[in-house]
């Protein structure tokens, strides 16, 4: 099994509010620094994204790739790479768990990245950690600044 990197953060919002932001791919360019475009290509029977095309600019890695999403209940989403110019694999997940009452959520982000160009494992893990930390910080800021319904 490939090594992965994971990290968690607590967000001051209910899991449903956090998942609503995660599932709103059209707005990713507004709060993720690396995603410049996001286009939902296919949805499931519940209207959730099944395939999403993302235009990524993460400094050294610039890529146009498509991910396939799998939703497990209302508290987990995972993805795998369908196609890419630079990546061999991109597998990840967000898992949400209520934390201390209904208005706090612990979000765990797991990520495994493999690029087509040779790269030391240690450097890949560091890059994964940077991606995860930025994504979790951006998610927290976005969720906590979004007015509740």
GUGU-964548 format. One record per residue (C-alpha): x negated, y negated, z negated; residue in one letter. Coordinates in steps of 0.1 Angstrom, whole numbers, plus 5000, padded with zeros to 4 digits. Example, Ala and Ser with C-alpha at 12.3 -4.5 7.8 and 13.67 -1.06 7.14 Angstrom:
BEGIN
487750454922a;486350114929s;
***
This chain:
BEGIN
500050005000x;498749655009x;497749424981x;500149144974x;499948814955x;502848704932x;503648424910x;506648304890x;508147964880x;511247864859x;513647634876x;516247424856x;519247554877x;521547854879x;520348144902x;523148064927x;521847704931x;518347834936x;519448094962x;521447834980x;518247624986x;516247934996x;518948045021x;519247695037x;516547745064x;517547445084x;516347225055x;512947395050x;511047125069x;512346875043x;510747045013x;508147285024x;505047115036x;503947395060x;507247465078x;507747215106x;510747385123x;513147655112x;515847815135x;518248085124x;518348335153x;520848595138x;523148615108x;524748905089x;528448955082x;528248725052x;526648445073x;523148485058x;520148465080x;518848805093x;516248655117x;514548315115x;512048155138x;509547935119x;506947695132x;504247685106x;501347435102x;499347535072x;496047375081x;493847655093x;496947865102x;499247725128x;501847975140x;505248025156x;506648345141x;509948525136x;510848695103x;513548945095x;515448895062x;517049145039x;519349025012x;519749234981x;522849114962x;522748744952x;519348754934x;516748874959x;515748814995x;512848985013x;511348945047x;509049115072x;507248985103x;508949055136x;506548865159x;503748615156x;500848465175x;498348475146x;499748705120x;499549085119x;501949105089x;503848865066x;505949045040x;507348865010x;510348824986x;511948584962x;513548754932x;515748554909x;516548624872x;518648424848x;516348274821x;517648154787x;521348074795x;522948024829x;521247704839x;517647834841x;516248074866x;512948254868x;511848284904x;509148534914x;507648504948x;505648794962x;503648764994x;501348975016x;499748815046x;497448985072x;495948775100x;494848895134x;491448735130x;488948895106x;489148755070x;487748875037x;490449015014x;489448774986x;490048475010x;493348615021x;494548654984x;493448294977x;495348165008x;498448364996x;498148214961x;498047864976x;501047934998x;503048074969x;502147794945x;503047524970x;506347704979x;507347754943x;506547394934x;508447264965x;511447494957x;511547374920x;511347014931x;514047054957x;516447254935x;516147024905x;516646714926x;519646844945x;523046724930x;525147014916x;528447094933x;
***
